[in-house]
Amino acid sequence: MLDRLRHFIADVVSPSGTETRTFADGDYRLAAAALLIHVISLDGEPSEAEKRKLHALLEYRFELDPGTADRLIADATLVEGEAVDLYHFTSVIMRSLNEDGRLRIIEMMWELVFADGHVTEFEDNIIWRAADLLGISSRDRINLKHRVADGRLAPDAAS
């Protein structure tokens, strides 16, 4: 199932099937996008809402145009599929971002988890693990979870 999504994204972005990447391994945006893809893939095939939210988050948070966001998603899908753990991604983020930047990554993870309307224990656990590796306290992680969840309930909450 996840392989089909990876191939679909790769085919949309690079129909020739080449696996040349736009984003380098040391780019924190690639690492963050790979974490986000991992999160939305935990409970099976990502929903359309999760895919739209991922794209919107990457465009907004990383100030990317739609085409560049597509390339980032394709590159991140490839590296996420090759990863054996979260450390590779979190270590790049730790080297690149200050605490506020790392908090924003965890917030993005929560936004994606809530995009389909519910949080699984696997999603909660992976965010806990990522936050721990990113040096984010349990208190901050839980506060972000509640803030994102409360924001979803507001009638004018931005997507």
N, C-alpha and C positions, 0 to 999 in steps of 0.2 A: 504494500500500500504506500509506504513512505517512498520507496524507490520510484513508483509511478509519479509521485509529486515531484521528486527531484528531476526525473527525466522530462516531465512536462515543463518545469521552469527552465531547465537548461535548453530545451527545444525552442521555447518562446524567445528567450534572450539570444540564443546562438543556434539558429536552425541548422547550421552546418555540422553540429555535433562536436565541435572542437571544445576543449576544456581549458582554453586560455582564460586566465582570470584577470579582472581589472584591478581588484583590490589585493594588496600585498598581505602576507601573513602577519606582519607587525602592525597593521592598521587596526586600531581599536574598534572602528566601525564594523569591520569584518568579524572580529571576535564577538562584539555585542550582537550583531545580526545572527551569528551562528547560535549563540545562547537563546535568542528569541525563537529561532526556528526549532531548536531542541524542545523548548517549552510547548510550542503549539503542536508538536508532533507526538507528545507523550501519550495522549489519549486517542491515538489513531490518526486518521486522515484529518488534516486541518480543515476546519469549516471555512466557508466563504467569508464569514464575518471575521474570523481570525486572519485570513489572508489579506483582507481589506485593511484591517487594523494594523497588521505588520507593515504593509506598504505605507500607510498614512504616518505611522510612527517614524519610520525611517526617513521619509521625506521631510517631516516636520522637525524632528529632533536633530537630524544630521544635515539639514538644509540641502537636500538633494532634489534634483528634478526627477520626474517619474521614470525616465529611461535609466538614469544612474541608480535609482532605487531598485529597479528591475535587475540591473547587473549585480548590485550588492546582494540581493536575495539569491540570485543564481550562484554567485561565488560562495556565499555563506552556506547554501544548501550542500554544495560540494564538500567544503571543509568540515561541516558538521557531520556529514555521512562518513568521513574518514576518521573522526575523533574517537578516542577511546575513553576520554574523561573530560571533565569541565576545566581542569587545571590549565590546559593550553590556552583556552580563551580567557579565563579570569586572570592569568598571569600577564597577558598582553594588556588587558584593561587596567590592572593594578599599576603597571609601568607607565601608562599613558594618561590616566585620569586622576584628579584629586577626589576627595571624599564626596563632594557635591556631584561630580560627574558619575561616580560609581552609584550613588543614591538614585540618580536619574535612570541608570540602566536597570536597577531593581524595580523602580517604578514602572518602566516600560514592560518589564516581565509581568508585573501584576496587571497592567492594562491589557496585555494579550490574554492572560489567563481568564480575566473577567469578560473578554470579548464574546465568548460563546454562552455566557450567562451562568456558568457554574465553575467551581474550583474542585479539582480532584485532589486526593491525597498525594498522588504522584507529582502533580504540578506544585502543590504547596511544598513538598519535600525538595524538589529540584531548586526552587527559589531559595529555600532555607540553605541548601548546600552552596549555591552560587553566592548568596549574600555572605556566608561565612568565609568563603574563599576571597571575597572582595573586601573583607574587613568591615562589613556592615553589621552593626549590633542587632541582636534579636529585637530589641525595642524599636529601632528604626525600621527594620523589615516589617514588623507587625503594624507599626504606625502607617507605613506606606500602603500596606494591604488595606487597612481600614479607610484611609483617605481615598484610594482608588475605588473601593467598593461604595463608599458614600457618594463619590462623584458620579457613579453610574446611576444612582437613584434620583439625582437632581434632573428635573425636566429639561433644563437647558445645558446639560453637560456636553462638552465638546467630545467628538469621537476621536 
